[in-house]
Amino acid sequence: MISIWKFPLQTIDEQVIEVPVGAELLTVQIQNGEPCLWARVDTNELVELRKIAIHGTGHELPDTTRKYIDTYQMAGDSLIFHVFESL
């Protein structure tokens, strides 16, 4: 079955999330003051680990930074963060 799942994120440089194999990472938005990632998943699949990197505007991006997912704002829009999938 195909579904949309939510994955809460921490605003840290890198974290690992468990998602069903082949999950399509769709967007990141703030919900109740916290960043959350939404993904299109096949609920029948086994899970895999995916690395998520979050970098502020102007911060250096490491070589492991790969696919851009989305940008979110916090602290009254004074902090801007960019979310990527990384190796």
Buried (B, 14 or more C-beta within 10 A) or exposed (E): EEEEBEBEBEBEEBBEBEBBEEBEBBBBEEEEEEBBBBBBBBEEEEEEEBBBBBBEEEEEEEEEBEEEBBEBEBEEEEEBBBBBBBE
